[in-house]
Amino acid sequence: MTGTFAGIVPVREVDGRQLECRGPMVERLQGLYRDRVEQDVREAVRP
């Protein structure tokens, strides 16, 4: 899942069933998201 504050976080539970919290895909998505946010911050025009 994603949001404006938390970035990308894994889904931990669906219908009461526990899921693997952080697999390789979540790690990859989190890294890509972090890199994109850092790029946006670097490119931001400051008044």
Backbone as JSON Lines, residues from 0, in Angstrom:
{"i":0,"aa":"M","n":[0.85,-1.17,0.0],"ca":[0.0,0.0,0.0],"c":[0.89,1.23,0.0]}
{"i":1,"aa":"T","n":[0.34,2.35,-0.36],"ca":[1.09,3.59,-0.38],"c":[0.25,4.73,0.17]}
{"i":2,"aa":"G","n":[0.9,5.76,0.6],"ca":[0.21,6.94,1.11],"c":[1.16,8.11,1.05]}
{"i":3,"aa":"T","n":[0.65,9.29,1.29],"ca":[1.5,10.47,1.19],"c":[2.47,10.58,2.35]}
{"i":4,"aa":"F","n":[2.16,10.01,3.49],"ca":[3.04,10.12,4.63],"c":[3.95,8.9,4.78]}
{"i":5,"aa":"A","n":[3.38,7.72,4.69],"ca":[4.13,6.5,4.98],"c":[4.94,5.99,3.8]}
{"i":6,"aa":"G","n":[4.69,6.51,2.61],"ca":[5.39,5.97,1.45],"c":[4.8,4.63,1.08]}
{"i":7,"aa":"I","n":[5.61,3.62,1.01],"ca":[5.14,2.27,0.67],"c":[5.35,1.38,1.88]}
{"i":8,"aa":"V","n":[4.29,0.74,2.32],"ca":[4.36,-0.19,3.45],"c":[3.69,-1.49,3.05]}
{"i":9,"aa":"P","n":[4.2,-2.6,3.52],"ca":[3.6,-3.89,3.17],"c":[2.27,-4.11,3.89]}
{"i":10,"aa":"V","n":[1.39,-4.85,3.24],"ca":[0.14,-5.28,3.87],"c":[0.51,-6.44,4.79]}
{"i":11,"aa":"R","n":[0.08,-6.37,6.03],"ca":[0.47,-7.39,7.0],"c":[-0.63,-8.43,7.25]}
{"i":12,"aa":"E","n":[-1.87,-8.05,6.97],"ca":[-2.96,-8.95,7.29],"c":[-4.11,-8.72,6.32]}
{"i":13,"aa":"V","n":[-4.74,-9.81,5.88],"ca":[-5.93,-9.75,5.03],"c":[-6.93,-10.75,5.58]}
{"i":14,"aa":"D","n":[-8.11,-10.28,5.91],"ca":[-9.17,-11.15,6.44],"c":[-8.68,-12.01,7.6]}
{"i":15,"aa":"G","n":[-7.87,-11.42,8.47],"ca":[-7.4,-12.14,9.64],"c":[-6.22,-13.05,9.39]}
{"i":16,"aa":"R","n":[-5.76,-13.15,8.14],"ca":[-4.62,-14.01,7.81],"c":[-3.35,-13.18,7.79]}
{"i":17,"aa":"Q","n":[-2.35,-13.64,8.5],"ca":[-1.06,-12.95,8.54],"c":[-0.31,-13.2,7.23]}
{"i":18,"aa":"L","n":[0.32,-12.16,6.71],"ca":[1.1,-12.26,5.49],"c":[2.56,-11.96,5.79]}
{"i":19,"aa":"E","n":[3.45,-12.43,4.91],"ca":[4.86,-12.08,5.03],"c":[4.97,-10.57,4.95]}
{"i":20,"aa":"C","n":[5.65,-9.96,5.89],"ca":[5.65,-8.51,5.98],"c":[6.57,-7.83,4.98]}
{"i":21,"aa":"R","n":[7.73,-8.35,4.77],"ca":[8.68,-7.62,3.93],"c":[9.5,-8.59,3.1]}
{"i":22,"aa":"G","n":[9.04,-8.81,1.9],"ca":[9.77,-9.67,0.98],"c":[10.61,-8.84,0.02]}
{"i":23,"aa":"P","n":[11.22,-9.48,-0.94],"ca":[12.1,-8.77,-1.88],"c":[11.37,-7.74,-2.73]}
{"i":24,"aa":"M","n":[10.12,-7.97,-3.07],"ca":[9.39,-7.0,-3.89],"c":[9.11,-5.73,-3.09]}
{"i":25,"aa":"V","n":[8.72,-5.88,-1.84],"ca":[8.48,-4.7,-0.99],"c":[9.78,-3.91,-0.84]}
{"i":26,"aa":"E","n":[10.89,-4.6,-0.61],"ca":[12.17,-3.92,-0.48],"c":[12.52,-3.15,-1.75]}
{"i":27,"aa":"R","n":[12.28,-3.76,-2.91],"ca":[12.58,-3.09,-4.18],"c":[11.69,-1.86,-4.37]}
{"i":28,"aa":"L","n":[10.39,-2.01,-4.13],"ca":[9.47,-0.89,-4.28],"c":[9.81,0.25,-3.33]}
{"i":29,"aa":"Q","n":[10.14,-0.09,-2.08],"ca":[10.51,0.94,-1.12],"c":[11.76,1.69,-1.57]}
{"i":30,"aa":"G","n":[12.74,0.97,-2.09],"ca":[13.96,1.61,-2.57],"c":[13.7,2.52,-3.76]}
{"i":31,"aa":"L","n":[12.89,2.06,-4.71],"ca":[12.54,2.87,-5.88],"c":[11.78,4.12,-5.47]}
{"i":32,"aa":"Y","n":[10.85,3.96,-4.54],"ca":[10.07,5.1,-4.05],"c":[10.96,6.12,-3.35]}
{"i":33,"aa":"R","n":[11.85,5.62,-2.48],"ca":[12.77,6.5,-1.77],"c":[13.66,7.27,-2.75]}
{"i":34,"aa":"D","n":[14.17,6.57,-3.77],"ca":[15.02,7.23,-4.76],"c":[14.25,8.32,-5.51]}
{"i":35,"aa":"R","n":[13.0,8.04,-5.85],"ca":[12.18,9.03,-6.58],"c":[11.9,10.25,-5.72]}
{"i":36,"aa":"V","n":[11.58,10.03,-4.45],"ca":[11.31,11.16,-3.55],"c":[12.58,12.01,-3.4]}
{"i":37,"aa":"E","n":[13.72,11.37,-3.23],"ca":[14.98,12.11,-3.11],"c":[15.26,12.92,-4.38]}
{"i":38,"aa":"Q","n":[14.99,12.35,-5.54],"ca":[15.17,13.06,-6.81],"c":[14.24,14.27,-6.89]}
{"i":39,"aa":"D","n":[12.99,14.08,-6.51],"ca":[12.04,15.2,-6.53],"c":[12.48,16.33,-5.61]}
{"i":40,"aa":"V","n":[13.01,15.97,-4.45],"ca":[13.47,16.99,-3.49],"c":[14.66,17.74,-4.08]}
{"i":41,"aa":"R","n":[15.58,17.03,-4.68],"ca":[16.76,17.69,-5.28],"c":[16.36,18.64,-6.4]}
{"i":42,"aa":"E","n":[15.34,18.27,-7.18],"ca":[14.94,19.06,-8.34],"c":[13.94,20.16,-8.01]}
{"i":43,"aa":"A","n":[13.46,20.2,-6.79],"ca":[12.45,21.19,-6.4],"c":[13.02,22.59,-6.52]}
{"i":44,"aa":"V","n":[12.2,23.49,-7.05],"ca":[12.58,24.9,-7.16],"c":[12.25,25.57,-5.85]}
{"i":45,"aa":"R","n":[13.23,26.16,-5.25],"ca":[13.02,26.83,-3.97],"c":[12.85,28.34,-4.2]}
{"i":46,"aa":"P","n":[11.85,28.93,-3.54],"ca":[11.63,30.39,-3.73],"c":[12.74,31.24,-3.12]}
